[in-house]
Amino acid sequence: MTRPPTAAQRRVIDAADPVTGRLRGTESQLAALVRRGLAFRHPRPPHDHFLTPAGHRVREETATPAASAPEAAEPTQEPARESSGVFAARVGGKEGVDAGPSRIREVHSAWQGLLELRRMTNPHGVVDRPCAWERTHLVQAAALALEAAGHRPADADTEGYRVRATPQPEAVAVRGPDAEALRECAASLEQAGWQVGEHTEPRTGVRYLLASPRRT
């Protein structure tokens, strides 16, 4: 069994950028995380270090020990609220939504960081399709793509999009207040590199999107 990271290494992991996984630490700390498979050194200057998917899992386990529960739930279940102080994509729920200038700046910055992560980790530096981080954070990644495109998430007072996990591997369900909003969400997700299909729930007849990260 692999030894867990040291306390100093956990501090470095916990302080990583929540979107790109960019790390800051001493050379010895970063090298040790690379040896453990929790980080990688980017081959191009300035040769920054970033969390691997395994490193992201360690970070999430440290922050929220029960983090896997919301994504394993039924698609209709409301997700748990994100921890405060760290950027969190708005998946749509009952909580209030801040749509002010500061939130717009945060979303723009997070989206630009995600595009940079695609450039650094996708083969040939392509940015038109999702990267490994997005494939392991499907709900958050799809929600960020929607919010960055200007769509409003649902809250207690306003209709909007809702992104939920599904039992299907590498797919999320996206629901909207009406057919037009659903079509607009589909267009934004496709532009962000997702494959999108429209489906109907057998029991209710409600239309929804099933979206998966595009591979080619």
C-alpha positions as CSV (number, residue, x, y, z in Angstrom):
1,M,0.0,0.0,0.0
2,T,1.4,3.4,-0.9
3,R,2.4,5.6,2.0
4,P,0.1,8.6,2.5
5,P,1.7,12.1,1.8
6,T,3.5,13.8,4.6
7,A,1.9,16.7,6.4
8,A,4.1,19.2,4.5
9,Q,3.2,17.5,1.2
10,R,-0.5,17.6,2.1
11,R,-0.2,21.4,2.7
12,V,1.2,21.8,-0.8
13,I,-1.6,19.7,-2.3
14,D,-4.3,21.5,-0.4
15,A,-2.9,24.9,-1.5
16,A,-3.0,23.9,-5.2
17,D,-5.1,26.0,-7.6
18,P,-8.6,24.4,-7.4
19,V,-9.1,24.5,-11.2
20,T,-5.7,24.1,-12.9
21,G,-4.0,22.1,-10.0
22,R,-0.9,24.3,-10.2
23,L,1.4,23.7,-7.3
24,R,3.7,25.9,-5.2
25,G,6.4,24.4,-3.0
26,T,10.0,23.6,-2.5
27,E,11.9,21.7,-5.2
28,S,12.2,18.7,-2.8
29,Q,8.5,18.7,-2.0
30,L,7.4,18.9,-5.6
31,A,9.9,16.2,-6.7
32,A,8.5,13.9,-4.0
33,L,5.0,14.5,-5.2
34,V,6.1,13.6,-8.7
35,R,7.7,10.4,-7.5
36,R,4.5,9.4,-5.8
37,G,2.5,10.1,-9.0
38,L,0.5,12.9,-7.4
39,A,2.1,15.7,-9.5
40,F,3.8,16.2,-12.8
41,R,6.3,18.7,-14.1
42,H,5.3,20.4,-17.2
43,P,7.8,19.9,-20.0
44,R,7.7,23.5,-21.3
45,P,9.0,26.6,-19.5
46,P,8.5,27.7,-16.8
47,H,8.2,24.0,-15.9
48,D,5.5,24.5,-13.3
49,H,4.2,21.5,-11.4
50,F,0.5,20.4,-11.5
51,L,-1.6,17.8,-9.7
52,T,-2.3,14.6,-11.5
53,P,-5.8,13.1,-11.2
54,A,-4.5,11.0,-8.3
55,G,-3.3,14.3,-6.7
56,H,-6.7,15.9,-7.2
57,R,-8.3,12.9,-5.4
58,V,-6.0,13.3,-2.5
59,R,-6.9,17.0,-2.3
60,E,-10.6,16.4,-2.4
61,E,-10.4,13.6,0.2
62,T,-8.5,16.0,2.5
63,A,-11.1,18.8,2.0
64,T,-14.3,16.7,2.1
65,P,-14.0,13.1,3.2
66,A,-17.5,12.3,1.8
67,A,-17.0,14.1,-1.5
68,S,-17.9,11.1,-3.6
69,A,-21.5,10.9,-2.2
70,P,-23.2,13.7,-4.3
71,E,-21.9,12.4,-7.6
72,A,-23.0,8.8,-6.8
73,A,-26.5,10.0,-6.1
74,E,-29.5,9.9,-8.3
75,P,-29.5,12.6,-11.0
76,T,-32.4,14.4,-9.5
77,Q,-30.9,14.8,-6.0
78,E,-29.6,18.2,-5.0
79,P,-25.8,18.3,-4.6
80,A,-24.1,19.3,-1.4
81,R,-22.9,22.8,-1.1
82,E,-19.3,23.5,-1.9
83,S,-16.9,24.7,0.8
84,S,-16.5,28.4,1.1
85,G,-13.3,30.3,0.2
86,V,-12.6,28.2,-2.9
87,F,-14.0,28.7,-6.4
88,A,-16.9,26.3,-7.0
89,A,-18.8,25.9,-10.3
90,R,-22.6,26.5,-9.8
91,V,-24.4,23.3,-10.7
92,G,-27.9,24.7,-10.0
93,G,-29.8,24.1,-6.8
94,K,-31.7,25.7,-4.0
95,E,-28.9,27.9,-2.7
96,G,-28.8,31.6,-3.6
97,V,-26.7,32.7,-6.6
98,D,-24.4,35.7,-6.7
99,A,-24.4,36.9,-10.3
100,G,-22.6,40.2,-9.6
101,P,-19.4,41.5,-11.2
102,S,-17.1,39.7,-8.8
103,R,-18.7,36.3,-9.6
104,I,-18.4,37.1,-13.3
105,R,-14.7,37.8,-12.9
106,E,-14.2,34.6,-10.9
107,V,-15.9,32.5,-13.5
108,H,-13.9,34.1,-16.4
109,S,-10.7,33.5,-14.5
110,A,-11.6,29.8,-13.7
111,W,-12.5,29.2,-17.4
112,Q,-9.3,30.7,-18.6
113,G,-7.4,28.5,-16.1
114,L,-9.2,25.5,-17.4
115,L,-8.3,26.3,-21.0
116,E,-4.7,26.6,-19.9
117,L,-4.9,23.2,-18.2
118,R,-6.2,21.8,-21.5
119,R,-3.4,23.3,-23.4
120,M,-0.8,21.9,-21.0
121,T,-2.2,18.4,-20.5
122,N,-4.0,17.5,-23.8
123,P,-2.0,15.9,-26.6
124,H,-0.6,18.5,-28.9
125,G,-1.9,21.3,-26.6
126,V,-5.4,21.3,-28.0
127,V,-7.9,23.4,-26.1
128,D,-11.1,22.4,-28.1
129,R,-11.8,19.3,-26.1
130,P,-11.9,18.5,-22.3
131,C,-8.9,17.3,-20.4
132,A,-8.4,14.5,-17.9
133,W,-9.3,16.8,-14.9
134,E,-12.7,17.4,-16.5
135,R,-13.3,13.7,-17.1
136,T,-12.9,13.1,-13.4
137,H,-15.0,16.2,-12.4
138,L,-17.8,15.9,-14.9
139,V,-20.5,17.9,-13.0
140,Q,-18.2,20.7,-12.1
141,A,-16.6,20.9,-15.5
142,A,-20.0,21.0,-17.4
143,A,-21.4,23.6,-14.9
144,L,-18.3,25.8,-15.4
145,A,-18.6,25.6,-19.2
146,L,-22.3,26.7,-18.9
147,E,-21.7,29.5,-16.4
148,A,-18.7,30.8,-18.4
149,A,-20.9,30.9,-21.5
150,G,-23.3,33.2,-19.7
151,H,-26.0,30.7,-18.6
152,R,-27.6,31.2,-15.2
153,P,-27.8,28.3,-12.8
154,A,-31.1,27.6,-11.0
155,D,-31.6,28.8,-7.5
156,A,-34.4,29.2,-5.0
157,D,-35.9,32.2,-6.9
158,T,-34.8,31.8,-10.5
159,E,-35.1,29.1,-13.1
160,G,-31.9,28.0,-14.8
161,Y,-29.8,25.1,-15.7
162,R,-29.2,22.1,-13.4
163,V,-26.2,19.7,-13.9
164,R,-26.4,16.3,-12.2
165,A,-24.4,13.1,-12.3
166,T,-25.8,10.1,-14.0
167,P,-25.2,6.3,-13.7
168,Q,-23.8,6.4,-17.2
169,P,-19.9,6.6,-17.2
170,E,-18.6,10.0,-18.4
171,A,-22.0,11.6,-18.8
172,V,-23.9,14.3,-17.0
173,A,-27.6,15.3,-17.2
174,V,-28.4,18.9,-17.9
175,R,-31.9,20.2,-17.3
176,G,-33.3,23.6,-18.2
177,P,-36.5,25.6,-17.6
178,D,-37.7,25.3,-21.2
179,A,-36.8,23.9,-24.7
180,E,-35.1,27.1,-25.8
181,A,-32.9,27.2,-22.8
182,L,-32.0,23.6,-23.2
183,R,-31.0,24.2,-26.9
184,E,-28.8,27.1,-25.8
185,C,-27.1,25.0,-23.2
186,A,-26.5,22.3,-25.7
187,A,-24.9,24.8,-28.1
188,S,-22.6,26.1,-25.4
189,L,-21.5,22.7,-24.2
190,E,-20.8,21.6,-27.8
191,Q,-18.7,24.7,-28.3
192,A,-16.8,23.9,-25.1
193,G,-15.9,20.4,-26.5
194,W,-18.7,18.2,-25.2
195,Q,-20.9,15.7,-27.1
196,V,-24.5,16.4,-26.4
197,G,-27.7,14.6,-27.1
198,E,-31.3,15.4,-26.1
199,H,-33.4,12.8,-24.4
200,T,-36.8,12.3,-22.8
201,E,-37.5,10.9,-19.3
202,P,-39.9,8.0,-19.9
203,R,-42.0,8.6,-16.7
204,T,-42.4,12.4,-16.9
205,G,-41.8,13.2,-20.6
206,V,-39.4,16.0,-19.5
207,R,-36.6,16.7,-22.0
208,Y,-33.0,16.9,-20.8
209,L,-29.5,16.8,-22.2
210,L,-27.0,14.0,-21.8
211,A,-23.5,15.4,-22.2
212,S,-20.1,13.7,-22.4
213,P,-16.6,15.1,-22.9
214,R,-15.5,14.8,-26.5
215,R,-12.4,12.7,-27.1
216,T,-11.6,13.6,-30.7
